[in-house]
Amino acid sequence: MSIEEIEQRLEFLRVEHRDLDCAIVALSQIAQPDQLQLARMKKRKLRLRDEITMLENSLIPDIIA
C-alpha cells in the first residue's frame, strides 16, 4: 500500500471507530441494552483500534541505530 492509501484507510477507520463509539454510548444508555450486541460492538471497536495502530506504525520509518 502506498502512503496515500494508508492515510485514506486510516481516515476511514478513524471515522468508523468514532461512529462505533457513539453507537456504543447510545446503546448503553437505553433501559435494557442488548448485552450481546454491546459486546460485539466493543470487540469491533478494539479490532479497529488495533488496525489503526498497525497502520500508524507502518507510516513511521524504520531507523537503524
PQR file with spaces between the fields and no chain letter, atoms N, CA, C, O and H, PARSE charges and radii, in Angstrom:
ATOM       1  N    MET     1       0.842   -1.185    0.000 -0.4000 1.5000
ATOM       2  CA   MET     1       0.000    0.000    0.000 -0.0000 2.0000
ATOM       3  C    MET     1       0.883    1.243    0.000  0.5500 1.7000
ATOM       4  O    MET     1       1.921    1.289    0.661 -0.5500 1.4000
ATOM       5  N    SER     2       0.455    2.235   -0.746 -0.4000 1.5000
ATOM       6  CA   SER     2       1.193    3.493   -0.764 -0.0000 2.0000
ATOM       7  C    SER     2       0.831    4.305    0.479  0.5500 1.7000
ATOM       8  O    SER     2      -0.126    3.984    1.184 -0.5500 1.4000
ATOM       9  H    SER     2      -0.387    2.198   -1.283  0.4000 1.0000
ATOM      10  N    ILE     3       1.586    5.330    0.732 -0.4000 1.5000
ATOM      11  CA   ILE     3       1.345    6.189    1.895 -0.0000 2.0000
ATOM      12  C    ILE     3      -0.038    6.826    1.810  0.5500 1.7000
ATOM      13  O    ILE     3      -0.738    6.931    2.817 -0.5500 1.4000
ATOM      14  H    ILE     3       2.363    5.590    0.160  0.4000 1.0000
ATOM      15  N    GLU     4      -0.431    7.251    0.616 -0.4000 1.5000
ATOM      16  CA   GLU     4      -1.734    7.871    0.431 -0.0000 2.0000
ATOM      17  C    GLU     4      -2.855    6.880    0.733  0.5500 1.7000
ATOM      18  O    GLU     4      -3.852    7.235    1.362 -0.5500 1.4000
ATOM      19  H    GLU     4       0.138    7.166   -0.202  0.4000 1.0000
ATOM      20  N    GLU     5      -2.687    5.640    0.285 -0.4000 1.5000
ATOM      21  CA   GLU     5      -3.700    4.615    0.540 -0.0000 2.0000
ATOM      22  C    GLU     5      -3.800    4.308    2.036  0.5500 1.7000
ATOM      23  O    GLU     5      -4.896    4.112    2.562 -0.5500 1.4000
ATOM      24  H    GLU     5      -1.877    5.352   -0.225  0.4000 1.0000
ATOM      25  N    ILE     6      -2.668    4.269    2.708 -0.4000 1.5000
ATOM      26  CA   ILE     6      -2.655    4.023    4.149 -0.0000 2.0000
ATOM      27  C    ILE     6      -3.361    5.162    4.877  0.5500 1.7000
ATOM      28  O    ILE     6      -4.152    4.922    5.789 -0.5500 1.4000
ATOM      29  H    ILE     6      -1.778    4.429    2.281  0.4000 1.0000
ATOM      30  N    GLU     7      -3.080    6.394    4.479 -0.4000 1.5000
ATOM      31  CA   GLU     7      -3.705    7.546    5.120 -0.0000 2.0000
ATOM      32  C    GLU     7      -5.212    7.565    4.886  0.5500 1.7000
ATOM      33  O    GLU     7      -5.977    7.912    5.787 -0.5500 1.4000
ATOM      34  H    GLU     7      -2.437    6.589    3.737  0.4000 1.0000
ATOM      35  N    GLN     8      -5.644    7.191    3.675 -0.4000 1.5000
ATOM      36  CA   GLN     8      -7.078    7.112    3.390 -0.0000 2.0000
ATOM      37  C    GLN     8      -7.739    6.030    4.237  0.5500 1.7000
ATOM      38  O    GLN     8      -8.820    6.240    4.787 -0.5500 1.4000
ATOM      39  H    GLN     8      -5.023    6.909    2.944  0.4000 1.0000
ATOM      40  N    ARG     9      -7.095    4.884    4.341 -0.4000 1.5000
ATOM      41  CA   ARG     9      -7.617    3.779    5.148 -0.0000 2.0000
ATOM      42  C    ARG     9      -7.681    4.198    6.618  0.5500 1.7000
ATOM      43  O    ARG     9      -8.651    3.890    7.311 -0.5500 1.4000
ATOM      44  H    ARG     9      -6.216    4.713    3.895  0.4000 1.0000
ATOM      45  N    LEU    10      -6.656    4.894    7.091 -0.4000 1.5000
ATOM      46  CA   LEU    10      -6.653    5.374    8.466 -0.0000 2.0000
ATOM      47  C    LEU    10      -7.828    6.313    8.734  0.5500 1.7000
ATOM      48  O    LEU    10      -8.493    6.206    9.765 -0.5500 1.4000
ATOM      49  H    LEU    10      -5.868    5.145    6.528  0.4000 1.0000
ATOM      50  N    GLU    11      -8.075    7.213    7.823 -0.4000 1.5000
ATOM      51  CA   GLU    11      -9.182    8.154    7.989 -0.0000 2.0000
ATOM      52  C    GLU    11     -10.515    7.409    8.038  0.5500 1.7000
ATOM      53  O    GLU    11     -11.370    7.712    8.870 -0.5500 1.4000
ATOM      54  H    GLU    11      -7.536    7.301    6.986  0.4000 1.0000
ATOM      55  N    PHE    12     -10.689    6.438    7.149 -0.4000 1.5000
ATOM      56  CA   PHE    12     -11.908    5.627    7.130 -0.0000 2.0000
ATOM      57  C    PHE    12     -12.080    4.887    8.457  0.5500 1.7000
ATOM      58  O    PHE    12     -13.174    4.868    9.021 -0.5500 1.4000
ATOM      59  H    PHE    12      -9.994    6.191    6.473  0.4000 1.0000
ATOM      60  N    LEU    13     -11.012    4.284    8.951 -0.4000 1.5000
ATOM      61  CA   LEU    13     -11.077    3.526   10.193 -0.0000 2.0000
ATOM      62  C    LEU    13     -11.348    4.430   11.390  0.5500 1.7000
ATOM      63  O    LEU    13     -12.085    4.050   12.300 -0.5500 1.4000
ATOM      64  H    LEU    13     -10.123    4.300    8.493  0.4000 1.0000
ATOM      65  N    ARG    14     -10.766    5.607   11.394 -0.4000 1.5000
ATOM      66  CA   ARG    14     -10.993    6.548   12.499 -0.0000 2.0000
ATOM      67  C    ARG    14     -12.448    6.996   12.552  0.5500 1.7000
ATOM      68  O    ARG    14     -13.033    7.103   13.629 -0.5500 1.4000
ATOM      69  H    ARG    14     -10.167    5.916   10.654  0.4000 1.0000
ATOM      70  N    VAL    15     -13.028    7.257   11.380 -0.4000 1.5000
ATOM      71  CA   VAL    15     -14.443    7.649   11.319 -0.0000 2.0000
ATOM      72  C    VAL    15     -15.325    6.501   11.815  0.5500 1.7000
ATOM      73  O    VAL    15     -16.250    6.715   12.598 -0.5500 1.4000
ATOM      74  H    VAL    15     -12.552    7.170   10.505  0.4000 1.0000
ATOM      75  N    GLU    16     -15.034    5.293   11.356 -0.4000 1.5000
ATOM      76  CA   GLU    16     -15.804    4.131   11.792 -0.0000 2.0000
ATOM      77  C    GLU    16     -15.657    3.924   13.310  0.5500 1.7000
ATOM      78  O    GLU    16     -16.627    3.583   13.987 -0.5500 1.4000
ATOM      79  H    GLU    16     -14.282    5.119   10.720  0.4000 1.0000
ATOM      80  N    HIS    17     -14.463    4.127   13.830 -0.4000 1.5000
ATOM      81  CA   HIS    17     -14.202    3.978   15.265 -0.0000 2.0000
ATOM      82  C    HIS    17     -15.021    4.997   16.051  0.5500 1.7000
ATOM      83  O    HIS    17     -15.631    4.656   17.065 -0.5500 1.4000
ATOM      84  H    HIS    17     -13.675    4.404   13.280  0.4000 1.0000
ATOM      85  N    ARG    18     -15.038    6.250   15.587 -0.4000 1.5000
ATOM      86  CA   ARG    18     -15.820    7.299   16.249 -0.0000 2.0000
ATOM      87  C    ARG    18     -17.308    6.984   16.210  0.5500 1.7000
ATOM      88  O    ARG    18     -18.003    7.117   17.218 -0.5500 1.4000
ATOM      89  H    ARG    18     -14.543    6.527   14.764  0.4000 1.0000
ATOM      90  N    ASP    19     -17.798    6.565   15.044 -0.4000 1.5000
ATOM      91  CA   ASP    19     -19.213    6.230   14.897 -0.0000 2.0000
ATOM      92  C    ASP    19     -19.604    5.081   15.813  0.5500 1.7000
ATOM      93  O    ASP    19     -20.666    5.099   16.435 -0.5500 1.4000
ATOM      94  H    ASP    19     -17.234    6.457   14.225  0.4000 1.0000
ATOM      95  N    LEU    20     -18.743    4.092   15.888 -0.4000 1.5000
ATOM      96  CA   LEU    20     -18.990    2.947   16.750 -0.0000 2.0000
ATOM      97  C    LEU    20     -19.010    3.369   18.212  0.5500 1.7000
ATOM      98  O    LEU    20     -19.822    2.871   18.992 -0.5500 1.4000
ATOM      99  H    LEU    20     -17.880    4.077   15.383  0.4000 1.0000
ATOM     100  N    ASP    21     -18.136    4.267   18.581 -0.4000 1.5000
ATOM     101  CA   ASP    21     -18.102    4.780   19.949 -0.0000 2.0000
ATOM     102  C    ASP    21     -19.429    5.460   20.293  0.5500 1.7000
ATOM     103  O    ASP    21     -19.980    5.244   21.373 -0.5500 1.4000
ATOM     104  H    ASP    21     -17.476    4.671   17.948  0.4000 1.0000
ATOM     105  N    CYS    22     -19.928    6.268   19.387 -0.4000 1.5000
ATOM     106  CA   CYS    22     -21.212    6.947   19.603 -0.0000 2.0000
ATOM     107  C    CYS    22     -22.355    5.936   19.716  0.5500 1.7000
ATOM     108  O    CYS    22     -23.244    6.085   20.554 -0.5500 1.4000
ATOM     109  H    CYS    22     -19.481    6.443   18.510  0.4000 1.0000
ATOM     110  N    ALA    23     -22.323    4.919   18.876 -0.4000 1.5000
ATOM     111  CA   ALA    23     -23.361    3.887   18.911 -0.0000 2.0000
ATOM     112  C    ALA    23     -23.320    3.106   20.222  0.5500 1.7000
ATOM     113  O    ALA    23     -24.366    2.761   20.772 -0.5500 1.4000
ATOM     114  H    ALA    23     -21.601    4.798   18.196  0.4000 1.0000
ATOM     115  N    ILE    24     -22.120    2.827   20.719 -0.4000 1.5000
ATOM     116  CA   ILE    24     -21.979    2.113   21.990 -0.0000 2.0000
ATOM     117  C    ILE    24     -22.544    2.952   23.131  0.5500 1.7000
ATOM     118  O    ILE    24     -23.255    2.432   23.991 -0.5500 1.4000
ATOM     119  H    ILE    24     -21.271    3.107   20.272  0.4000 1.0000
ATOM     120  N    VAL    25     -22.237    4.226   23.144 -0.4000 1.5000
ATOM     121  CA   VAL    25     -22.749    5.116   24.184 -0.0000 2.0000
ATOM     122  C    VAL    25     -24.270    5.175   24.122  0.5500 1.7000
ATOM     123  O    VAL    25     -24.939    5.083   25.151 -0.5500 1.4000
ATOM     124  H    VAL    25     -21.659    4.648   22.446  0.4000 1.0000
ATOM     125  N    ALA    26     -24.817    5.326   22.921 -0.4000 1.5000
ATOM     126  CA   ALA    26     -26.270    5.400   22.761 -0.0000 2.0000
ATOM     127  C    ALA    26     -26.940    4.100   23.206  0.5500 1.7000
ATOM     128  O    ALA    26     -27.963    4.132   23.891 -0.5500 1.4000
ATOM     129  H    ALA    26     -24.274    5.400   22.084  0.4000 1.0000
ATOM     130  N    LEU    27     -26.380    2.982   22.829 -0.4000 1.5000
ATOM     131  CA   LEU    27     -26.963    1.690   23.179 -0.0000 2.0000
ATOM     132  C    LEU    27     -26.888    1.444   24.685  0.5500 1.7000
ATOM     133  O    LEU    27     -27.810    0.876   25.270 -0.5500 1.4000
ATOM     134  H    LEU    27     -25.550    2.956   22.273  0.4000 1.0000
ATOM     135  N    SER    28     -25.808    1.863   25.300 -0.4000 1.5000
ATOM     136  CA   SER    28     -25.650    1.618   26.732 -0.0000 2.0000
ATOM     137  C    SER    28     -26.554    2.509   27.581  0.5500 1.7000
ATOM     138  O    SER    28     -26.734    2.248   28.771 -0.5500 1.4000
ATOM     139  H    SER    28     -25.059    2.324   24.824  0.4000 1.0000
ATOM     140  N    GLN    29     -27.118    3.549   26.989 -0.4000 1.5000
ATOM     141  CA   GLN    29     -27.970    4.467   27.746 -0.0000 2.0000
ATOM     142  C    GLN    29     -29.432    4.056   27.765  0.5500 1.7000
ATOM     143  O    GLN    29     -30.217    4.632   28.518 -0.5500 1.4000
ATOM     144  H    GLN    29     -26.972    3.762   26.023  0.4000 1.0000
ATOM     145  N    ILE    30     -29.818    3.082   26.962 -0.4000 1.5000
ATOM     146  CA   ILE    30     -31.216    2.654   26.990 -0.0000 2.0000
ATOM     147  C    ILE    30     -31.450    1.776   28.214  0.5500 1.7000
ATOM     148  O    ILE    30     -30.504    1.275   28.821 -0.5500 1.4000
ATOM     149  H    ILE    30     -29.181    2.614   26.350  0.4000 1.0000
ATOM     150  N    ALA    31     -32.719    1.595   28.570 -0.4000 1.5000
ATOM     151  CA   ALA    31     -33.080    0.899   29.809 -0.0000 2.0000
ATOM     152  C    ALA    31     -32.474   -0.494   29.914  0.5500 1.7000
ATOM     153  O    ALA    31     -31.827   -0.811   30.912 -0.5500 1.4000
ATOM     154  H    ALA    31     -33.489    2.002   28.077  0.4000 1.0000
ATOM     155  N    GLN    32     -32.674   -1.329   28.899 -0.4000 1.5000
ATOM     156  CA   GLN    32     -32.117   -2.674   28.918 -0.0000 2.0000
ATOM     157  C    GLN    32     -31.373   -2.923   27.609  0.5500 1.7000
ATOM     158  O    GLN    32     -31.937   -3.459   26.655 -0.5500 1.4000
ATOM     159  H    GLN    32     -33.199   -1.071   28.088  0.4000 1.0000
ATOM     160  N    PRO    33     -30.104   -2.528   27.575 -0.5600 1.5000
ATOM     161  CA   PRO    33     -29.349   -2.701   26.324  0.2800 2.0000
ATOM     162  C    PRO    33     -29.100   -4.177   26.015  0.5500 1.7000
ATOM     163  O    PRO    33     -29.005   -5.007   26.919 -0.5500 1.4000
ATOM     164  N    ASP    34     -29.000   -4.479   24.749 -0.4000 1.5000
ATOM     165  CA   ASP    34     -28.667   -5.831   24.301 -0.0000 2.0000
ATOM     166  C    ASP    34     -27.183   -6.060   24.593  0.5500 1.7000
ATOM     167  O    ASP    34     -26.312   -5.529   23.903 -0.5500 1.4000
ATOM     168  H    ASP    34     -29.077   -3.805   24.015  0.4000 1.0000
ATOM     169  N    GLN    35     -26.916   -6.847   25.610 -0.4000 1.5000
ATOM     170  CA   GLN    35     -25.540   -7.053   26.064 -0.0000 2.0000
ATOM     171  C    GLN    35     -24.679   -7.740   25.012  0.5500 1.7000
ATOM     172  O    GLN    35     -23.492   -7.438   24.891 -0.5500 1.4000
ATOM     173  H    GLN    35     -27.623   -7.278   26.170  0.4000 1.0000
ATOM     174  N    LEU    36     -25.261   -8.657   24.254 -0.4000 1.5000
ATOM     175  CA   LEU    36     -24.504   -9.349   23.212 -0.0000 2.0000
ATOM     176  C    LEU    36     -24.101   -8.371   22.108  0.5500 1.7000
ATOM     177  O    LEU    36     -22.954   -8.368   21.662 -0.5500 1.4000
ATOM     178  H    LEU    36     -26.225   -8.903   24.352  0.4000 1.0000
ATOM     179  N    GLN    37     -25.029   -7.559   21.683 -0.4000 1.5000
ATOM     180  CA   GLN    37     -24.718   -6.566   20.649 -0.0000 2.0000
ATOM     181  C    GLN    37     -23.684   -5.565   21.166  0.5500 1.7000
ATOM     182  O    GLN    37     -22.775   -5.166   20.437 -0.5500 1.4000
ATOM     183  H    GLN    37     -25.961   -7.561   22.046  0.4000 1.0000
ATOM     184  N    LEU    38     -23.830   -5.172   22.411 -0.4000 1.5000
ATOM     185  CA   LEU    38     -22.882   -4.237   23.015 -0.0000 2.0000
ATOM     186  C    LEU    38     -21.477   -4.835   23.053  0.5500 1.7000
ATOM     187  O    LEU    38     -20.501   -4.154   22.738 -0.5500 1.4000
ATOM     188  H    LEU    38     -24.568   -5.496   23.003  0.4000 1.0000
ATOM     189  N    ALA    39     -21.375   -6.098   23.435 -0.4000 1.5000
ATOM     190  CA   ALA    39     -20.076   -6.772   23.485 -0.0000 2.0000
ATOM     191  C    ALA    39     -19.463   -6.879   22.093  0.5500 1.7000
ATOM     192  O    ALA    39     -18.261   -6.672   21.924 -0.5500 1.4000
ATOM     193  H    ALA    39     -22.167   -6.652   23.691  0.4000 1.0000
ATOM     194  N    ARG    40     -20.283   -7.200   21.102 -0.4000 1.5000
ATOM     195  CA   ARG    40     -19.774   -7.301   19.725 -0.0000 2.0000
ATOM     196  C    ARG    40     -19.272   -5.958   19.220  0.5500 1.7000
ATOM     197  O    ARG    40     -18.247   -5.883   18.542 -0.5500 1.4000
ATOM     198  H    ARG    40     -21.259   -7.369   21.239  0.4000 1.0000
ATOM     199  N    MET    41     -19.995   -4.907   19.550 -0.4000 1.5000
ATOM     200  CA   MET    41     -19.579   -3.574   19.122 -0.0000 2.0000
ATOM     201  C    MET    41     -18.254   -3.182   19.786  0.5500 1.7000
ATOM     202  O    MET    41     -17.390   -2.580   19.149 -0.5500 1.4000
ATOM     203  H    MET    41     -20.827   -4.967   20.101  0.4000 1.0000
ATOM     204  N    LYS    42     -18.102   -3.519   21.047 -0.4000 1.5000
ATOM     205  CA   LYS    42     -16.862   -3.197   21.752 -0.0000 2.0000
ATOM     206  C    LYS    42     -15.688   -3.980   21.186  0.5500 1.7000
ATOM     207  O    LYS    42     -14.586   -3.446   21.065 -0.5500 1.4000
ATOM     208  H    LYS    42     -18.804   -4.008   21.565  0.4000 1.0000
ATOM     209  N    LYS    43     -15.915   -5.247   20.835 -0.4000 1.5000
ATOM     210  CA   LYS    43     -14.847   -6.043   20.220 -0.0000 2.0000
ATOM     211  C    LYS    43     -14.465   -5.467   18.866  0.5500 1.7000
ATOM     212  O    LYS    43     -13.283   -5.392   18.529 -0.5500 1.4000
ATOM     213  H    LYS    43     -16.811   -5.682   20.933  0.4000 1.0000
ATOM     214  N    ARG    44     -15.460   -5.062   18.094 -0.4000 1.5000
ATOM     215  CA   ARG    44     -15.201   -4.454   16.779 -0.0000 2.0000
ATOM     216  C    ARG    44     -14.379   -3.173   16.953  0.5500 1.7000
ATOM     217  O    ARG    44     -13.450   -2.907   16.190 -0.5500 1.4000
ATOM     218  H    ARG    44     -16.420   -5.123   18.368  0.4000 1.0000
ATOM     219  N    LYS    45     -14.737   -2.393   17.965 -0.4000 1.5000
ATOM     220  CA   LYS    45     -14.013   -1.147   18.230 -0.0000 2.0000
ATOM     221  C    LYS    45     -12.548   -1.432   18.577  0.5500 1.7000
ATOM     222  O    LYS    45     -11.654   -0.709   18.137 -0.5500 1.4000
ATOM     223  H    LYS    45     -15.492   -2.609   18.584  0.4000 1.0000
ATOM     224  N    LEU    46     -12.305   -2.477   19.362 -0.4000 1.5000
ATOM     225  CA   LEU    46     -10.931   -2.845   19.702 -0.0000 2.0000
ATOM     226  C    LEU    46     -10.152   -3.310   18.473  0.5500 1.7000
ATOM     227  O    LEU    46      -8.976   -2.979   18.316 -0.5500 1.4000
ATOM     228  H    LEU    46     -13.032   -3.063   19.720  0.4000 1.0000
ATOM     229  N    ARG    47     -10.813   -4.080   17.599 -0.4000 1.5000
ATOM     230  CA   ARG    47     -10.136   -4.522   16.369 -0.0000 2.0000
ATOM     231  C    ARG    47      -9.789   -3.333   15.483  0.5500 1.7000
ATOM     232  O    ARG    47      -8.722   -3.296   14.870 -0.5500 1.4000
ATOM     233  H    ARG    47     -11.767   -4.348   17.726  0.4000 1.0000
ATOM     234  N    LEU    48     -10.696   -2.360   15.418 -0.4000 1.5000
ATOM     235  CA   LEU    48     -10.420   -1.143   14.641 -0.0000 2.0000
ATOM     236  C    LEU    48      -9.221   -0.403   15.234  0.5500 1.7000
ATOM     237  O    LEU    48      -8.351    0.068   14.502 -0.5500 1.4000
ATOM     238  H    LEU    48     -11.563   -2.390   15.915  0.4000 1.0000
ATOM     239  N    ARG    49      -9.181   -0.302   16.568 -0.4000 1.5000
ATOM     240  CA   ARG    49      -8.072    0.383   17.224 -0.0000 2.0000
ATOM     241  C    ARG    49      -6.748   -0.308   16.923  0.5500 1.7000
ATOM     242  O    ARG    49      -5.737    0.351   16.684 -0.5500 1.4000
ATOM     243  H    ARG    49      -9.888   -0.685   17.163  0.4000 1.0000
ATOM     244  N    ASP    50      -6.759   -1.634   16.936 -0.4000 1.5000
ATOM     245  CA   ASP    50      -5.544   -2.393   16.623 -0.0000 2.0000
ATOM     246  C    ASP    50      -5.092   -2.140   15.189  0.5500 1.7000
ATOM     247  O    ASP    50      -3.902   -1.957   14.931 -0.5500 1.4000
ATOM     248  H    ASP    50      -7.581   -2.170   17.130  0.4000 1.0000
ATOM     249  N    GLU    51      -6.045   -2.129   14.257 -0.4000 1.5000
ATOM     250  CA   GLU    51      -5.688   -1.892   12.858 -0.0000 2.0000
ATOM     251  C    GLU    51      -5.178   -0.474   12.657  0.5500 1.7000
ATOM     252  O    GLU    51      -4.232   -0.248   11.902 -0.5500 1.4000
ATOM     253  H    GLU    51      -7.011   -2.277   14.467  0.4000 1.0000
ATOM     254  N    ILE    52      -5.805    0.479   13.332 -0.4000 1.5000
ATOM     255  CA   ILE    52      -5.353    1.869   13.243 -0.0000 2.0000
ATOM     256  C    ILE    52      -3.919    1.987   13.748  0.5500 1.7000
ATOM     257  O    ILE    52      -3.085    2.635   13.116 -0.5500 1.4000
ATOM     258  H    ILE    52      -6.574    0.296   13.945  0.4000 1.0000
ATOM     259  N    THR    53      -3.639    1.365   14.876 -0.4000 1.5000
ATOM     260  CA   THR    53      -2.293    1.401   15.451 -0.0000 2.0000
ATOM     261  C    THR    53      -1.281    0.770   14.509  0.5500 1.7000
ATOM     262  O    THR    53      -0.189    1.305   14.316 -0.5500 1.4000
ATOM     263  H    THR    53      -4.316    0.838   15.389  0.4000 1.0000
ATOM     264  N    MET    54      -1.640   -0.363   13.924 -0.4000 1.5000
ATOM     265  CA   MET    54      -0.742   -1.048   12.994 -0.0000 2.0000
ATOM     266  C    MET    54      -0.426   -0.162   11.783  0.5500 1.7000
ATOM     267  O    MET    54       0.727   -0.061   11.363 -0.5500 1.4000
ATOM     268  H    MET    54      -2.527   -0.797   14.081  0.4000 1.0000
ATOM     269  N    LEU    55      -1.450    0.469   11.234 -0.4000 1.5000
ATOM     270  CA   LEU    55      -1.246    1.325   10.068 -0.0000 2.0000
ATOM     271  C    LEU    55      -0.437    2.575   10.431  0.5500 1.7000
ATOM     272  O    LEU    55       0.420    3.008    9.660 -0.5500 1.4000
ATOM     273  H    LEU    55      -2.387    0.387   11.575  0.4000 1.0000
ATOM     274  N    GLU    56      -0.710    3.146   11.595 -0.4000 1.5000
ATOM     275  CA   GLU    56       0.068    4.311   12.036 -0.0000 2.0000
ATOM     276  C    GLU    56       1.538    3.938   12.197  0.5500 1.7000
ATOM     277  O    GLU    56       2.425    4.709   11.832 -0.5500 1.4000
ATOM     278  H    GLU    56      -1.406    2.795   12.221  0.4000 1.0000
ATOM     279  N    ASN    57       1.787    2.763   12.741 -0.4000 1.5000
ATOM     280  CA   ASN    57       3.168    2.304   12.911 -0.0000 2.0000
ATOM     281  C    ASN    57       3.842    2.052   11.567  0.5500 1.7000
ATOM     282  O    ASN    57       5.055    2.226   11.445 -0.5500 1.4000
ATOM     283  H    ASN    57       1.067    2.136   13.038  0.4000 1.0000
ATOM     284  N    SER    58       3.085    1.650   10.569 -0.4000 1.5000
ATOM     285  CA   SER    58       3.681    1.404    9.253 -0.0000 2.0000
ATOM     286  C    SER    58       4.105    2.704    8.569  0.5500 1.7000
ATOM     287  O    SER    58       4.924    2.686    7.650 -0.5500 1.4000
ATOM     288  H    SER    58       2.100    1.508   10.668  0.4000 1.0000
ATOM     289  N    LEU    59       3.554    3.823    9.014 -0.4000 1.5000
ATOM     290  CA   LEU    59       3.930    5.121    8.440 -0.0000 2.0000
ATOM     291  C    LEU    59       5.223    5.658    9.050  0.5500 1.7000
ATOM     292  O    LEU    59       5.851    6.559    8.493 -0.5500 1.4000
ATOM     293  H    LEU    59       2.889    3.838    9.760  0.4000 1.0000
ATOM     294  N    ILE    60       5.612    5.112   10.178 -0.4000 1.5000
ATOM     295  CA   ILE    60       6.852    5.541   10.829 -0.0000 2.0000
ATOM     296  C    ILE    60       8.025    4.791   10.210  0.5500 1.7000
ATOM     297  O    ILE    60       8.050    3.560   10.230 -0.5500 1.4000
ATOM     298  H    ILE    60       5.102    4.381   10.631  0.4000 1.0000
ATOM     299  N    PRO    61       8.989    5.510    9.666 -0.5600 1.5000
ATOM     300  CA   PRO    61      10.107    4.827    9.032  0.2800 2.0000
ATOM     301  C    PRO    61      10.970    4.098   10.047  0.5500 1.7000
ATOM     302  O    PRO    61      11.148    4.553   11.177 -0.5500 1.4000
ATOM     303  N    ASP    62      11.499    2.969    9.627 -0.4000 1.5000
ATOM     304  CA   ASP    62      12.423    2.211   10.481 -0.0000 2.0000
ATOM     305  C    ASP    62      13.758    2.948   10.512  0.5500 1.7000
ATOM     306  O    ASP    62      14.312    3.298    9.470 -0.5500 1.4000
ATOM     307  H    ASP    62      11.354    2.600    8.709  0.4000 1.0000
ATOM     308  N    ILE    63      14.260    3.175   11.707 -0.4000 1.5000
ATOM     309  CA   ILE    63      15.547    3.844   11.864 -0.0000 2.0000
ATOM     310  C    ILE    63      16.534    2.844   12.431  0.5500 1.7000
ATOM     311  O    ILE    63      16.337    2.297   13.517 -0.5500 1.4000
ATOM     312  H    ILE    63      13.811    2.890   12.553  0.4000 1.0000
ATOM     313  N    ILE    64      17.577    2.620   11.695 -0.4000 1.5000
ATOM     314  CA   ILE    64      18.612    1.695   12.147 -0.0000 2.0000
ATOM     315  C    ILE    64      19.614    2.498   12.963  0.5500 1.7000
ATOM     316  O    ILE    64      20.220    3.450   12.471 -0.5500 1.4000
ATOM     317  H    ILE    64      17.737    3.064   10.814  0.4000 1.0000
ATOM     318  N    ALA    65      19.775    2.101   14.209 -0.4000 1.5000
ATOM     319  CA   ALA    65      20.670    2.833   15.115 -0.0000 2.0000
ATOM     320  C    ALA    65      22.089    2.357   14.956  0.5500 1.7000
ATOM     321  O    ALA    65      22.987    2.855   15.635 -0.5500 1.4000
ATOM     322  H    ALA    65      19.283    1.328   14.608  0.4000 1.0000
